[in-house]
Amino acid sequence: MRLALVYLALFFSILCMSTSSIMIKFSAAPALIIALYRLFFTSLLATGIRGRRLPASISAISSNLLYIIGSGVFLALHLGFWITSLNYTSVSSSVLFTNQQVIFVLLFSIIFLKEKPTNMAIVGIIVAVAGSVLIAQGDLKFGRLSGDMLSLASGLFVAIYYLIGRRARSQVDTMTYTVITTGVAALGLLAACIFSGLSLTGYRNIDWLLFFLMALGPGLGGHGILNWALGYVKAPLVSVSILGESVGASILAWIIFGENLLWYQIIGGILILTGIYIAAANEGKAESAPAE
């Protein structure tokens, strides 16, 4: 696989993912319901794309099945926490904190894989943390800290999702992987919605349209392409490419909702994006090709 094609696909996926928080803001449905139906429609679309080959693809999965199921669990946690965070903080702060997944990926590699970090990676982590502290202190004054922490937790969960996905995607095709992970995540969120007493029906027509568009755009065009890219490049490279979502989502939120960036968000955001880029810059080497 030519790296140029992988990078082009990643760029397109970021454009798709930048619209996610905007569509969520337009929906009047509860956060867990939005996450549930986005994942349900994503799984449905992926199933249609894979078609008749899906049963054979699933039956061919052996040792990787538990990894894929585990990945789906963390995908559900990620979307549930992140979509909820948008009720309590701004789009820009939410996306910035979620994108700290890159830092979590690097820290997990250091702690669990015993990988020795480079000096530049350490510098990047420190810079990103400094930016996070600056934004958190500023948002505390506006009552947004709880939303920031929810989005930070979602970043932790999606980091685990990508790490597990890197292990599983080397031997599983993209659509089969997407069908299972989003299906497992949807089942988990379905249970959470029922437990929370949320109605599964009765939402506006525009909400149902938004659920489907979130599945088609950020779901397949965003996460689906990222899943595909995990089979060709390292997880940190996929994670660091998502930095563009912070910029795209912030611009769209400013244009559509008039969300102006405050001085501490601008400085903190620059520190976070710079730190993440520095920390993950040395992880951008391509690896072996995956199963088709």
C-alpha positions in Angstrom: 0.0 0.0 0.0 1.4 3.4 -1.0 1.8 5.7 2.0 0.5 8.7 0.0 -2.9 6.9 -0.3 -3.0 6.2 3.4 -2.2 9.8 4.3 -4.9 11.1 1.8 -7.4 8.7 3.4 -6.5 10.0 6.9 -7.0 13.6 5.8 -10.5 12.7 4.5 -11.3 10.9 7.7 -10.4 14.0 9.7 -12.7 16.1 7.6 -15.5 13.7 8.4 -14.8 13.5 12.1 -14.7 17.3 12.4 -18.4 17.4 11.7 -19.3 15.0 14.5 -19.4 17.4 17.4 -21.4 19.9 15.3 -24.1 17.3 14.4 -24.2 16.2 18.1 -24.9 19.8 19.1 -27.8 20.0 16.7 -29.5 16.8 18.1 -31.9 17.1 21.0 -31.6 13.4 21.9 -29.8 12.3 25.1 -26.0 11.6 24.7 -26.3 7.9 25.2 -29.1 7.6 22.6 -26.9 9.6 20.1 -24.0 7.3 20.7 -26.2 4.2 20.5 -27.8 5.0 17.1 -24.6 6.3 15.6 -22.9 3.0 16.3 -26.0 1.0 15.3 -26.2 2.6 11.9 -22.5 2.4 11.4 -22.6 -1.4 12.1 -25.6 -1.7 9.7 -23.8 0.2 6.9 -20.6 -1.8 7.4 -22.6 -5.0 7.3 -24.2 -3.9 4.0 -20.8 -3.1 2.5 -19.2 -6.4 3.5 -22.3 -8.3 2.3 -22.3 -12.0 1.8 -18.6 -12.3 2.7 -19.3 -11.2 6.3 -20.2 -14.7 7.8 -17.1 -16.3 6.3 -15.0 -13.4 7.6 -16.3 -13.7 11.1 -16.0 -17.5 11.2 -12.3 -17.1 10.1 -11.6 -15.0 13.2 -10.1 -17.0 16.0 -7.6 -15.6 18.5 -8.4 -12.0 17.6 -12.1 -12.2 18.4 -11.7 -11.3 22.1 -9.5 -8.4 21.1 -12.1 -7.1 18.7 -14.9 -7.5 21.3 -12.7 -5.7 23.9 -12.1 -2.9 21.4 -15.9 -2.5 20.9 -16.4 -2.1 24.7 -13.9 0.7 24.8 -15.4 2.3 21.7 -18.7 2.4 23.6 -17.1 4.0 26.6 -15.3 6.6 24.4 -18.4 7.7 22.6 -20.6 7.7 25.7 -18.3 9.9 27.7 -17.3 12.2 24.8 -20.8 12.9 23.6 -21.9 13.6 27.2 -19.0 16.0 27.6 -20.4 18.2 24.9 -23.3 19.1 27.3 -20.9 20.5 29.8 -18.0 22.2 27.9 -17.3 23.8 24.6 -16.6 22.0 21.4 -13.0 23.1 21.2 -12.2 22.1 24.8 -13.9 18.8 24.5 -12.1 17.8 21.3 -8.8 19.0 22.6 -9.0 16.9 25.8 -10.3 13.8 23.8 -7.3 14.1 21.5 -4.9 13.6 24.4 -5.4 9.9 23.5 -2.0 10.2 21.8 -0.4 10.9 25.1 -2.2 7.9 26.7 -1.0 5.7 23.9 2.6 6.7 24.5 2.3 6.4 28.3 0.8 2.9 27.9 3.7 1.9 25.7 6.1 3.1 28.3 4.3 1.5 31.3 3.1 -1.8 29.9 5.3 -2.5 27.0 8.4 -1.2 28.8 9.4 0.9 25.8 12.0 3.6 26.6 10.7 7.0 25.6 12.9 9.4 23.7 13.7 12.8 25.2 11.5 14.5 22.7 8.6 12.3 23.6 9.0 13.3 27.2 9.1 16.9 26.2 6.0 16.5 24.2 4.1 14.9 27.0 5.1 17.7 29.4 4.0 20.4 27.0 0.7 18.7 26.3 0.0 18.3 30.0 0.9 22.0 30.6 -1.7 23.0 28.0 -4.3 20.8 29.6 -3.7 22.3 33.0 -4.1 25.8 31.5 -7.4 25.0 29.8 -8.7 23.2 32.9 -8.0 26.1 35.2 -9.7 28.5 32.8 -12.7 26.3 32.3 -13.1 25.8 36.0 -14.1 29.4 36.3 -16.9 28.8 33.8 -18.1 25.5 35.3 -16.8 23.5 32.4 -14.3 21.3 34.3 -16.6 18.3 34.6 -17.1 18.4 30.8 -13.3 18.6 30.3 -12.8 15.6 32.6 -15.4 13.5 30.7 -13.7 14.3 27.4 -10.3 13.4 28.9 -11.7 10.1 30.1 -13.0 9.5 26.6 -9.5 10.1 25.3 -8.3 7.4 27.6 -10.9 4.9 26.4 -10.2 5.6 22.7 -6.5 5.2 23.2 -7.1 1.7 24.5 -9.5 1.2 21.6 -6.8 2.1 19.1 -4.1 0.0 20.8 -6.3 -3.1 20.8 -7.3 -2.3 17.2 -3.7 -2.3 16.1 -3.3 -5.8 17.5 -6.5 -7.1 15.8 -6.5 -5.2 12.5 -3.4 -6.9 11.2 -5.4 -10.1 10.4 -9.0 -8.8 10.0 -10.4 -6.8 7.1 -11.7 -3.3 7.9 -15.4 -3.8 7.4 -15.6 -7.0 9.4 -13.7 -5.3 12.2 -16.0 -2.3 12.0 -19.1 -4.4 12.1 -18.1 -6.3 15.2 -16.6 -3.4 17.2 -19.5 -1.0 16.5 -22.0 -3.9 17.0 -20.5 -4.7 20.4 -20.4 -1.1 21.3 -24.0 -0.6 20.3 -25.1 -3.5 22.4 -23.3 -2.1 25.4 -24.9 1.3 25.0 -28.3 -0.3 24.5 -28.0 -1.9 27.9 -26.9 1.5 29.4 -29.8 3.2 27.8 -32.3 0.7 29.1 -30.7 0.8 32.6 -30.9 4.6 32.5 -34.6 4.5 31.6 -34.1 6.3 28.3 -36.7 5.9 25.5 -35.4 4.2 22.4 -38.1 5.9 20.1 -40.0 9.1 19.8 -37.2 11.4 18.6 -37.5 14.1 15.9 -37.1 13.2 12.2 -34.0 15.5 12.1 -32.5 13.5 15.0 -32.9 10.3 13.1 -31.3 11.9 10.0 -28.4 13.2 12.2 -27.9 9.7 13.7 -27.6 8.3 10.2 -25.3 11.1 9.0 -23.0 10.6 12.0 -22.8 6.9 11.1 -22.0 7.6 7.5 -19.6 10.5 8.0 -17.7 10.4 11.3 -18.6 6.7 11.7 -17.6 5.1 8.4 -15.8 8.0 6.8 -14.0 8.8 10.1 -13.5 5.8 12.4 -13.9 3.3 9.5 -11.0 4.8 7.6 -8.9 5.0 10.8 -9.6 1.3 11.4 -8.4 0.6 7.8 -5.2 2.7 8.4 -4.4 0.8 11.5 -3.5 -2.1 9.3 -0.8 -0.1 7.5 0.7 2.3 10.1 1.4 2.4 13.8 -1.4 3.4 16.2 0.4 6.7 17.3 0.5 7.9 13.7 -3.2 7.3 13.4 -3.8 9.0 16.7 -1.7 12.1 15.9 -3.4 12.6 12.6 -6.6 13.2 14.5 -5.1 16.5 15.7 -6.7 18.1 12.7 -10.1 17.4 14.1 -9.5 19.9 16.9 -8.8 22.6 14.3 -11.7 21.6 12.0 -14.3 21.3 14.8 -13.3 24.6 16.5 -13.6 26.4 13.2 -17.0 24.9 12.5 -18.2 25.7 16.0 -17.1 29.3 15.6 -18.9 29.6 12.3 -22.1 27.8 13.2 -22.5 28.4 16.9 -20.4 31.5 17.5 -18.2 29.7 20.0 -15.3 32.1 20.3 -12.0 30.8 21.7 -10.9 32.4 24.9 -7.2 33.3 25.4 -6.4 30.4 27.6 -8.1 28.0 25.1 -5.9 29.3 22.3 -2.7 29.1 24.2 -3.6 25.8 25.9 -4.7 24.4 22.6 -1.5 25.3 20.9 0.5 23.7 23.7 -1.6 20.5 23.6 -1.4 20.2 19.8 2.3 21.0 19.8 3.0 18.6 22.6 1.1 15.8 21.0 2.8 16.3 17.7 6.3 16.3 19.3 5.5 13.2 21.3 4.2 11.2 18.4 6.3 12.5 15.6 8.8 9.6 15.8 6.1 7.0 15.4 5.2 7.6 11.8 6.9 4.6 10.1 4.8 2.3 8.0 4.5 -1.4 8.9 3.4 -4.5 7.1 0.2 -4.7 5.1 -2.9 -6.2 6.6 -5.4 -8.7 5.3 -7.6 -7.4 2.5 
